[in-house]
Each structure stands twice: as C-alpha cells, then as structure tokens.
Amino acid sequence: MISFVDVCALSINLRKMGTWKSFKGNFKKVILNDDSGVQAELDNFKKLVETHSSIQGTVTLEEVLRSRTDIARVLLVASDTKESITDIAKRLDYVADGIDILTAAEGTRKSEQTAKENQKKIIEKLLGTGGAEIAQRFTKACNDCWVASMKNSGEWMFNLPEYQAWADRKPEANPLLLVTGEPNTGKTFLSSAIVHQLQSSRGKGTQTSTRTPLAAYHFFAKKTEKNPENPRPVGTALKCLALQIADRDPKYQKKLLTLCESQAWADGSRFKDLSCKELWDSLNFVEPKKRDVTYFIVLDGLDQLPSECLEELQDILSRLENSLPDSDRTQLRVLATGTATSFLREHFGEVPTVNVPDCNMEEIGHYIDLQLKEKDLLQGRDPETMKLKDSIREKLPNLVEGDFFKVLTAINKINDLVASDGSAAEVESILKEAGQSGEEIAQDVVNAANQALSAKEIEEVNEILIWGIHGELYFNVDCMQAALVRPLLVPSRVPYLFGAWTFLV
C-alpha cells in the first residue's frame, strides 16, 4: 500500500510541475531515459503484489491442508508422482463423490432459485398484486385445521374401500370422490387429514405405488359481512390449486409459465375473462402424455358457494370421469366435500360417496372423552361417577348424528349442571335434548338467556351485537366494554329486540 501511494505521489509531482521543470523532466526522460524514479517504484510495487499473492496462496493452502485431509492427500500424491489432480481425484472415489455432491448442491440451489422466480411470475399473472397472500391463505387454513385436530383424526377414512380405490389410483376407480355431511360433522378437519396423509406418504391403508402424489387444497369460505363474497370463488380456487401444484411439480410449473408468458396471455387479463370451464381446460391439470405423477385435488366446503357458482363447479366435476382418456385416468384425483344437496343425484348418482355421520361414530366418542378430560368433568373413580360417564359415552354418540357442535353443547350443559350440583336425572334430560337440530339448540340458548338475564343485561347484549355484527373492525373484549360505557358513540342505533332470532344474527 505504501509503494502504491509513492507511485501516486511521484505521478502527481510530474503532472503539477511548472513549465521549466516540465521541460527538464521531459528532457531527462527522452534524452537521459530518467523518469525521476517512477518506473523503479512501479517495479517495486509489482514485486510486492506478486509476493503478497504468493503469501496469500500459501496461507490458503495451509488452511486447506489443515482442515481437508482428503484434498491434502490428493496434493501430496500429485507432488510425488507428477500426476494430474483430476486423474487422482477420479481414482479416489470419496473425493470424486464429494465433488459430485458439491456440484449437485450448487445445481439444486440454482434450480430452487429459478423455481421461486418462475412461481412469482405465475402468481402475478394469475392472481395479480397480493396473489401470494391469497394463495398461501388456503394452505395455511389446511395446516391450521390439521394442527388443531385430535390425534389420529380422520384415520377411519383411510380404511374405507371407496377411499382406498380412489387414493390407490386404480384405473377402474372413479377419479371423483364425494364426502357429504351436515355442518359441524368435521368435513374440513377430515379434508386436512387427507391432504396431510397424501403429502406425507403414499398413504396409510393404500397400496404401495411408484407414482408421486401431489396434493392441493382449497376451502370455500362462507360469506359474512366481515368476509365479503368473492365474485368468482371457483375461478380463484382453480388458480390457487394450479399454483400449489406448480410449486411442487417443476414440469407443471414450466408448462404453466409458458402459458402465462405466451402472447395471448401475457397481460394476464384473459384469465379474468374465462368461464370456469374454460379456465379448467386452460390450466390443464392432465398431461396429454402419461407421466408417473398423480395430482390430488381437495375441494372443501362446496355448500358454502352461491348457487350459480356451485352449478359451475358441479358442471366441471360431473364431466370429470368422461373427460379423462383411459390412459390418463390415474393422473388426476378430485375429492369434494359438502352437504348432500351440494351434489345432485342426476349428475353424481354413480360417483362413490362417503357420508361422514355414518362413519365417524368412534371419532365422536374420542371427542367426548377429550372434552370431559379437558373440563375435568366426571373424572372420578367412584361407581356413581363412572356410571354417569359411561351413560354419556354410550348414549351421546347415537343422538348427535356425527355433529361435534351438538356434542360440545351437551358437554357444556352437563358441566354447568355438575357445577350447580344438579342431579343425574337432569343429565339424562340433557342427553335426550342433544339430538335436537341446530335451530332448536339455538332457541333453547336464547330462552335460557332471556330467563337468566335482567332487562339491563339484555340491553347490553343487544349493544354488543350491534358493534360485533355491524362494526367494520374486529373488536376485542376491552373495545366491547368501552362501547357499553359510551353507548352514544354508536354511529347508527339499530333497534334490536331480544328474541329467538335477533339474538343469533
């Protein structure tokens, strides 16, 4: 560094000298070949740089020889035999393997980076700005359900012949499988268990297969004032499914990227104009040429769709079996959940169907045990307590028709009864009421509230309902209490009568 500064200083002196000194300097350089020491200092600088590089290389070599005995061995052999390092590395298998591993790792890193960039381009074309959050929302919903579910939840499904034929990709099996049940029967938790099972392995209860399963999931959320209706929920669902598959299948990602970057689709507006049927055909989940891969698509909550959107999706699903060539029947599997009315018999009469309430009796029993344990209810070992617990365990599953909400309602009533020193006869009365419909349960809750609350408390409940239902934001408990303290802050007073239906709004 000092030598470099000296060279700079000498050069500056030569450039800034006066006219007479400049003439003398040029005369000395031309006639006497004297450059006032610049060339000598340049030679010294070059020598120092070469010495520095040599020292740096020596230090690096020392570190390599100290930390990598395999490379040290290669260098020692090369020094003794004058053989090229490449030839030696080929003879030493473990060194060659190490080089191959490093090369493969670098290739994988570059491929992953390219895949991320391609996925980002596809998201922007399909869903526009904010598309990444939309696409991740449904994957997160599926994972959250799986985490929140009971241990071994949904495993009864894996042993059903209908599911096994569907999951095992048997060519003769229908590519569509329907799962039906009323609300609160656990269809969403079951769907998350199925997706997790397909993603984690080839499946418990399914045969071993060389095909790679790729699962994609979408949940149709119910419209509420806080969750406005998506004008094209089916179109959004198909795009999100395509993105999930593209994220896991490089070949499908490449095909989808080519579609998005083609001249006809370059601006992304065409994706907004297509009907659901046209979008399904364009996304082309099935390759013309048979591949050793299967796409599993899980569509959850069809009963939440508006009627016109449901009809569009029904049209796609009802044509699924006939639209797949025989050679491609194992490439695509679709599972759809909803109430029985979501699948019209004239369109889906021949499609295998699993009715959840007919199959989840054992799981309802596990849920009863879990709720009793969490509430520390009837956990004693005395004969009377055990008899009462056995009665609940025996009767309640047969009454609730696979409805987890009815189970929870009954357990909460029993818990309150036990806390108030109620009798066993009253417990039996609660069990008989457990078979009521959701509307009847709601009516009982409202009637109980009307009897238990004072007029002032009823007014406060109505005040909370106004804020909870019509507020633009989510209000926590402190905000609700503030609303009760300062009722004049309510922007528009909505007259609520505390009745059977207004309480449930």
KERO-576572 format. One line per 5 residues: number of its first residue (from 1); their letters; for each residue z, y, x negated of C-alpha. Coordinates in Angstrom, 1 decimal, always signed. Each point is the difference from the previous one (the first is absolute). Layout:
BEGIN
NUM = A = Z:Y:X; ...
//
This chain:
BEGIN
1 = MISFV = +0.0:+0.0:+0.0; +0.8:+2.4:-2.9; -3.3:-0.8:-1.6; -1.8:+0.8:+3.3; +1.8:+3.4:+0.2
6 = DVCAL = -1.0:+0.8:-3.6; -3.7:-0.8:+0.8; +0.2:+2.3:+3.0; +1.7:+2.8:-2.0; -2.7:-0.1:-2.8
11 = SINLR = -2.7:+0.1:+2.6; +1.5:+3.0:+1.7; +0.3:+1.8:-3.3; -3.6:-0.5:-0.8; -1.1:+1.2:+3.5
16 = KMGTW = +2.1:+3.1:+0.0; -0.5:+1.3:-3.5; -1.7:+3.4:-0.6; -3.7:+0.7:-0.9; +0.6:+0.0:-3.8
21 = KSFKG = +2.2:-3.1:+0.1; -2.4:-1.7:+2.3; -2.8:+0.7:-2.5; +2.1:-1.4:-2.8; +0.9:-3.1:+2.0
26 = NFKKV = -3.6:-0.7:+0.8; -1.1:+0.6:-3.6; +2.7:-2.4:-1.2; -1.0:-2.6:+2.6; -3.8:+0.2:-0.7
31 = ILNDD = -0.1:+0.7:-3.8; +3.2:-1.5:-1.2; +0.5:-2.6:+2.7; +3.5:+1.3:+0.7; +1.3:+0.0:+3.6
36 = SGVQA = +3.5:+1.3:-0.8; +1.7:-3.4:+0.4; -1.3:-0.8:+3.6; -1.8:-3.1:-1.0; +2.8:-1.3:-2.1
41 = ELDNF = +2.4:+0.4:+2.9; -2.4:-1.7:+2.3; -0.2:-3.0:-2.3; +3.8:+0.0:-0.2; +0.2:+0.1:+3.8
46 = KKLVE = -2.5:-3.0:+0.4; +2.0:-2.0:-2.5; +3.3:+0.7:+1.9; -1.6:-1.1:+3.3; -1.2:-3.2:-1.5
51 = THSSI = +3.4:-0.7:-1.4; +1.6:+0.7:+3.3; -2.3:-2.4:+1.9; +0.7:-2.7:-2.6; +3.8:+0.5:+0.4
56 = QGTVT = -0.3:+0.0:+3.8; -2.0:-3.2:+0.0; +2.5:-1.6:-2.4; +2.9:+0.9:+2.3; -1.9:-1.3:+3.1
61 = LEEVL = -0.8:-3.2:-1.8; +3.7:-0.4:-1.1; +1.1:+0.4:+3.7; -2.6:-2.6:+1.2; +0.9:-2.5:-2.7
66 = RSRTD = +3.7:+0.4:+0.9; -0.4:-0.3:+3.8; -3.0:-2.3:+0.4; +0.2:-3.1:-2.0; -3.1:-1.4:+1.5
71 = IARVL = -2.2:+2.9:-1.2; +1.8:-0.1:-3.4; -1.1:-3.6:-0.4; -3.6:+0.9:+0.8; +0.0:+2.8:-2.6
76 = LVASD = +1.6:-2.3:-2.7; -2.5:-2.7:+0.6; -2.8:+2.6:-0.2; +1.4:+1.3:-3.3; +0.2:-3.4:-1.6
81 = TKESI = -3.3:-1.5:+1.2; -2.2:+3.2:+0.4; -0.8:-1.4:+3.5; -0.8:+2.4:+2.8; +2.9:+0.8:+2.4
86 = TDIAK = -2.2:-0.9:+3.0; -0.6:-3.5:-1.3; +3.7:-0.5:-0.8; +1.0:+1.2:+3.5; -2.3:-2.6:+1.5
91 = RLDYV = +1.6:-2.8:-2.0; +3.5:+1.2:+1.0; +0.0:-0.8:+3.7; +3.2:+1.9:+0.9; -1.4:+3.2:-1.6
96 = ADGID = -3.2:-0.4:+1.9; +1.8:-0.6:+3.2; +2.1:+3.2:-0.6; -3.2:+2.0:-0.5; -1.5:-1.5:+3.2
101 = ILTAA = +3.2:+0.9:+1.9; -0.1:+3.6:-1.2; -3.7:+0.3:+0.9; +0.6:-1.5:+3.4; +3.0:+2.3:+0.7
106 = EGTRK = -2.1:+3.1:-0.9; -2.8:-1.2:+2.2; +2.5:-0.6:+2.9; +1.4:+3.5:-0.5; -3.4:+1.6:+0.2
111 = SEQTA = -1.0:-2.1:+3.1; +3.2:+1.0:+1.8; -0.6:+3.7:-0.8; -3.6:-0.3:+1.3; +1.2:-1.8:+3.1
116 = KENQK = +2.5:+2.8:+0.7; -2.7:+2.7:-0.3; -2.3:-2.0:+2.2; +2.7:-0.5:+2.6; +0.7:+3.7:+0.1
121 = KIIEK = -3.7:+0.8:+0.6; -0.1:-2.5:+2.9; +3.1:+1.4:+1.6; -1.4:+3.5:-0.1; -3.3:-1.2:+1.6
126 = LLGTG = +1.7:-2.1:+2.7; +3.1:+2.0:+1.0; -0.5:+3.4:-1.7; +2.9:+2.1:-1.3; +3.4:-1.6:+0.4
131 = GAEIA = -1.7:-3.4:+0.4; +2.2:-1.7:-2.6; +3.1:+0.8:+2.0; -1.6:-1.3:+3.2; -1.1:-3.2:-1.8
136 = QRFTK = +3.5:-0.6:-1.5; +1.8:+0.6:+3.2; -0.9:-3.3:+1.6; +0.6:-2.0:-3.1; +3.5:+1.6:-0.3
141 = ACNDC = +0.6:-0.8:+3.7; -0.7:-3.7:-0.6; +2.2:-0.1:-3.1; +2.8:+1.8:+1.8; -0.1:-2.6:+2.8
146 = WVASM = +0.1:-2.8:-2.5; +3.0:+1.4:-1.8; +1.9:+0.7:+3.2; -0.7:-3.5:+1.5; +2.4:-2.8:+0.1
151 = KNSGE = -0.1:-2.7:-2.7; -2.7:-2.6:+0.7; -1.3:+2.2:+2.8; -3.2:-1.3:+1.5; -0.1:-3.3:-1.8
156 = WMFNL = -0.3:-1.9:+3.2; -3.5:+1.4:+0.2; -1.1:-1.7:-3.2; +0.5:-3.5:+1.5; -2.1:+0.6:+3.1
161 = PEYQA = -3.3:-1.9:+0.0; -1.9:+3.0:+1.3; +1.2:+2.1:-2.9; -0.5:-2.7:-2.6; -3.7:-0.5:+1.1
166 = WADRK = -0.5:+3.8:-0.2; +1.8:+0.5:-3.3; -1.5:-3.0:-1.7; -3.5:+1.5:+0.5; -1.3:-3.2:+1.7
171 = PEANP = -3.7:+0.5:+0.9; +0.4:-1.4:+3.4; +3.0:+2.3:+0.9; -0.6:+3.2:+1.9; +0.2:+3.0:-2.4
176 = LLLVT = +2.1:+1.9:+2.6; +3.6:-0.8:+0.8; +1.9:+1.9:+2.8; +3.8:+0.5:+0.1; +1.4:+1.2:+3.3
181 = GEPNT = +3.3:+1.0:+1.3; +1.8:+2.8:+1.9; +1.4:+3.0:-1.9; +3.1:-0.8:-2.1; -0.9:-3.6:-0.5
186 = GKTFL = -0.5:+0.5:-3.8; -3.8:+0.1:-0.3; +0.1:+2.7:-2.7; +2.6:-1.8:-2.1; -2.0:-3.2:+0.4
191 = SSAIV = -3.1:+1.8:-1.2; +1.7:+1.3:-3.1; +1.3:-3.5:-0.8; -3.6:-1.4:+0.4; -1.4:+2.7:-2.3
196 = HQLQS = +2.7:-0.5:-2.6; -0.6:-3.8:+0.1; -3.7:+0.4:-0.4; +0.3:+2.5:-2.9; +2.7:-1.9:-1.9
201 = SRGKG = -1.5:-3.5:+0.1; -2.5:-2.2:+1.7; +2.6:-0.5:+2.7; +2.9:-2.1:+1.0; -1.3:-2.6:+2.4
206 = TQTST = -3.6:+0.4:-1.1; -2.1:-2.2:-2.1; -0.8:+0.8:-3.7; -3.3:+1.8:-0.3; -1.9:+1.4:-2.9
211 = RTPLA = -0.9:+3.1:+2.0; +1.8:+3.2:-0.7; +1.6:+1.6:+3.1; -0.1:+3.8:+0.3; +2.1:+1.3:+2.9
216 = AYHFF = -0.4:+3.4:+1.7; +2.3:+1.4:+2.7; -0.2:+2.8:+2.6; +2.5:+1.0:+2.7; -1.0:+2.0:+3.0
221 = AKKTE = +2.9:+2.4:+0.6; +1.0:+1.0:+3.5; -0.9:+3.6:+1.1; +2.9:+2.3:+0.3; +0.5:+3.8:+0.1
226 = KNPEN = +1.1:-0.3:-3.7; -2.8:-2.3:-0.8; -3.2:+1.4:+1.5; -2.7:-2.3:+1.0; -2.7:-0.7:-2.6
231 = PRPVG = -3.3:+0.8:+1.7; -1.6:-3.0:-1.8; +2.7:-2.5:-0.7; -2.3:-3.0:-0.3; -2.3:+1.8:-2.5
236 = TALKC = +2.9:+1.0:-2.1; +1.3:-3.6:+0.1; -3.3:-1.4:-1.2; -0.2:+2.5:-2.9; +3.6:-0.7:-1.1
241 = LALQI = -0.7:-3.8:+0.1; -3.1:+0.6:-2.2; +2.0:+2.0:-2.5; +2.7:-2.6:-0.2; -2.5:-2.7:-0.7
246 = ADRDP = -1.9:+2.2:-2.5; +3.2:+0.6:-1.9; +0.4:-3.8:-0.5; -3.6:-1.2:-0.3; -2.1:+1.7:-2.8
251 = KYQKK = -3.2:-1.4:+1.4; +0.6:+1.4:+3.5; +1.1:+3.3:-1.5; -3.3:+0.2:-1.9; -2.0:-0.7:+3.1
256 = LLTLC = +2.0:+2.6:+2.0; -0.4:+2.6:-2.7; -3.8:-0.6:+0.0; +0.0:+0.6:+3.7; +2.1:+3.2:-0.2
261 = ESQAW = -2.2:+1.4:-2.8; -3.3:-0.8:+1.6; -2.1:+2.9:+1.1; +0.5:-0.6:+3.7; +3.8:-0.1:-0.3
266 = ADGSR = +0.6:+2.4:-2.9; +1.7:+2.8:+1.9; +2.3:-2.5:+2.0; -0.8:+1.6:+3.3; -2.0:-3.0:+1.2
271 = FKDLS = +3.2:-2.1:+0.0; +1.4:+2.3:+2.7; -3.0:-0.4:+2.3; -0.3:-3.7:+0.1; +1.3:-2.1:+2.9
276 = CKELW = +2.7:-2.6:-0.7; -2.6:-2.8:+0.2; -2.4:+1.9:-2.4; +2.9:+0.7:-2.4; +1.0:-3.6:+0.0
281 = DSLNF = -3.5:-1.1:-0.9; -0.3:+2.7:-2.7; +3.2:-0.9:-1.7; -1.3:-3.6:-0.2; +3.1:-2.1:-0.7
286 = VEPKK = -2.1:-3.1:-0.4; -2.4:-0.5:-2.9; -3.5:-1.4:+0.8; +0.5:-2.3:-2.9; +3.0:-2.3:+0.2
291 = RDVTY = +2.9:+0.9:-2.3; +3.1:-1.8:-1.0; +2.3:+2.5:+1.8; +1.4:+0.5:+3.5; +0.9:+3.2:+1.6
296 = FIVLD = +3.0:-0.2:+2.4; +0.2:+3.0:+2.4; +3.2:+0.5:+2.1; -0.3:+2.5:+2.9; +3.4:+0.6:+1.5
301 = GLDQL = +0.8:+1.8:+3.3; -3.2:-0.1:+2.0; +2.1:+0.7:+3.1; +0.7:+3.5:-1.4; -3.7:+1.0:+0.1
306 = PSECL = -1.4:+2.2:+2.8; -2.2:-2.1:+2.4; -3.3:+1.3:-1.3; +0.9:-0.6:-3.6; +1.3:-3.5:+0.8
311 = EELQD = -3.3:-0.8:+1.7; -1.9:+0.9:-3.2; +2.2:-2.2:-2.1; -0.2:-2.8:+2.5; -3.8:+0.1:-0.2
316 = ILSRL = +0.1:-0.4:-3.8; +2.6:-2.8:+0.1; -1.7:-2.0:+2.8; -3.2:-0.1:-1.9; +1.6:-1.0:-3.3
321 = ENSLP = -0.5:-3.8:+0.3; -3.7:+0.3:+0.9; -0.8:+2.8:-2.5; +1.0:-2.1:-3.0; -2.6:-2.4:-1.4
326 = DSDRT = +1.2:-3.6:-0.5; -0.1:+0.5:-3.8; +2.3:+3.0:+0.2; +2.5:-1.1:+2.7; +2.7:-0.5:-2.6
331 = QLRVL = -0.4:+3.5:-1.6; +1.7:+1.9:+2.7; +3.2:-0.6:+2.1; +1.4:+2.4:+2.5; +3.4:-0.1:+1.7
336 = ATGTA = +0.7:+2.4:+2.9; +3.3:+0.6:+1.8; +0.6:+1.6:+3.4; +1.2:-0.8:+3.5; -1.8:-2.7:+2.0
341 = TSFLR = -1.9:+2.8:+1.9; -1.5:+1.2:-3.3; -2.3:-3.0:-0.1; -2.0:-0.6:+3.1; -0.6:-3.6:+0.8
346 = EHFGE = -3.7:+0.4:+0.6; -0.4:+1.2:-3.6; +2.6:-2.0:-1.8; +0.5:-3.1:+2.1; -1.0:-2.4:-2.8
351 = VPTVN = +1.9:+1.8:-2.8; +3.2:-1.7:-1.3; +3.0:+1.9:+1.2; +3.7:-0.1:-1.0; +2.4:+1.4:+2.5
356 = VPDCN = +3.1:+1.2:-1.9; +2.7:-0.5:+2.7; -1.0:-3.7:+0.2; +0.6:-0.5:-3.7; +2.8:+2.3:-1.2
361 = MEEIG = +3.0:-1.6:+1.7; +1.5:-1.1:-3.3; -0.5:+3.4:-1.5; +1.7:+1.6:+3.0; +3.0:-2.3:-0.7
366 = HYIDL = +0.1:+1.2:-3.7; -0.2:+3.6:+1.3; +3.0:-0.6:+2.3; +2.0:-1.5:-2.9; -0.9:+3.0:-2.2
371 = QLKEK = +1.0:+2.6:+2.6; +3.3:-1.7:+0.7; +0.8:-0.2:-3.8; -1.0:+3.6:-0.7; +2.3:+1.2:+2.9
376 = DLLQG = +2.7:-2.4:-1.1; +0.0:-1.3:+3.6; +1.4:-3.3:+1.0; +0.4:-1.2:-3.5; +3.4:-1.6:+0.5
381 = RDPET = +0.5:-3.8:-0.2; +2.3:-0.4:+3.0; -1.3:-2.3:+2.8; -0.4:+2.8:+2.6; -2.0:+2.2:-2.3
386 = MKLKD = -2.2:-2.8:-1.3; -0.7:-1.1:+3.6; -1.0:+3.5:+1.0; -2.2:+0.4:-3.0; -1.7:-3.4:+0.7
391 = SIREK = -0.6:+1.1:+3.6; -1.8:+3.2:-1.2; -2.0:-1.9:-2.6; -1.1:-2.6:+2.6; -0.8:+2.2:+3.0
396 = LPNLV = -1.3:+3.2:-1.4; -3.2:-1.3:-1.7; -1.1:-1.5:+3.3; +0.5:+3.2:+1.9; -1.6:+2.7:-2.2
401 = EGDFF = -3.5:-1.6:-0.1; -0.4:+0.7:-3.7; +1.0:+3.7:+0.3; +2.1:+1.2:-2.9; +0.9:+3.2:+1.8
406 = KVLTA = +1.6:-1.9:+2.9; +2.0:-2.0:-2.6; +1.2:+3.2:-1.6; +0.9:+1.6:+3.3; +2.0:-3.0:+1.1
411 = INKIN = +1.8:-0.3:-3.3; +0.9:+3.7:+0.1; +1.4:-0.4:+3.5; +2.1:-3.0:-1.0; +1.3:+1.9:-3.0
416 = DLVAS = +1.1:+2.9:+2.2; +1.6:-2.5:+2.4; +1.9:-1.8:-2.7; +1.2:+3.4:-1.4; +1.4:+0.9:+3.4
421 = DGSAA = +1.7:-3.5:+0.4; -2.5:-1.2:+2.7; +0.1:-3.5:+1.4; -2.2:-3.0:-0.7; -1.3:+0.2:+3.6
426 = EVESI = -1.3:+3.5:-0.8; -1.8:-1.4:-3.0; -1.7:-2.5:+2.2; -1.1:+2.8:+2.3; -1.6:+1.8:-2.9
431 = LKEAG = -1.8:-3.1:-1.0; -1.5:-0.3:+3.5; -1.1:+3.6:-0.1; -1.8:-0.6:-3.4; -3.0:-1.3:+1.8
436 = QSGEE = -0.8:+3.3:+1.6; -3.2:+1.9:-0.6; +0.0:+3.0:-2.3; -0.1:+2.4:+3.0; +3.0:-1.7:+1.5
441 = IAQDV = +2.0:+0.2:-3.2; -0.9:+3.7:-0.3; +1.1:+0.5:+3.6; +3.4:-1.6:-0.7; +0.5:+2.1:-3.1
446 = VNAAN = -0.7:+3.2:+1.9; +2.3:-1.1:+2.9; +2.8:-0.8:-2.5; -0.5:+3.4:-1.7; +0.1:+1.8:+3.4
451 = QALSA = +3.3:-1.7:+0.8; +1.6:+0.5:-3.5; -1.0:+3.6:-0.7; +1.3:+3.2:+1.5; -2.3:+2.7:+1.4
456 = KEIEE = +0.4:+2.0:-3.2; -0.9:-2.9:-2.2; -3.1:-0.7:+2.3; -1.1:+3.6:-0.5; +0.4:-0.4:-3.8
461 = VNEIL = -2.1:-3.2:+0.0; -2.7:+1.8:+2.0; +0.1:+2.8:-2.6; -0.4:-2.5:-2.8; -2.9:-1.7:+1.8
466 = IWGIH = -1.8:+3.4:+0.2; +0.3:+0.5:-3.8; -0.7:-3.6:-0.9; -3.1:-0.4:+2.2; -1.6:+3.4:-0.2
471 = GELYF = +1.0:+1.2:-3.4; -2.8:+0.2:-2.5; +2.2:-1.3:-2.9; +2.4:-2.8:-0.5; +3.6:+1.1:+0.8
476 = NVDCM = +3.0:-1.7:-1.7; +3.5:-0.2:+1.5; +1.0:+3.4:-1.4; -3.0:+1.7:+1.5; +0.7:-1.6:+3.4
481 = QAALV = +3.6:+1.3:-0.1; -1.3:+3.4:-0.8; -2.3:-0.1:+3.0; +3.0:-0.8:+2.2; +2.1:+2.9:-1.5
486 = RPLLV = -2.9:+2.5:+0.5; -1.9:-1.1:+3.1; -1.6:+3.4:+0.4; -2.2:-0.8:-3.0; -2.0:-2.5:+2.1
491 = PSRVP = -3.5:+1.6:+0.2; -0.8:-1.3:+3.5; +2.7:-1.5:+2.3; -1.4:-3.2:+1.5; +2.1:-1.0:+3.1
496 = YLFGA = +1.0:-3.6:-0.5; +1.8:-2.0:+2.6; +2.2:-2.8:-1.4; -1.7:-2.9:+1.8; -1.3:-3.4:-0.7
501 = WTFLV = -3.3:+1.1:-1.4; +0.6:+3.5:-1.4; +2.7:-1.5:-2.3; -2.6:-2.3:-1.5; -2.8:+2.6:-0.5
//
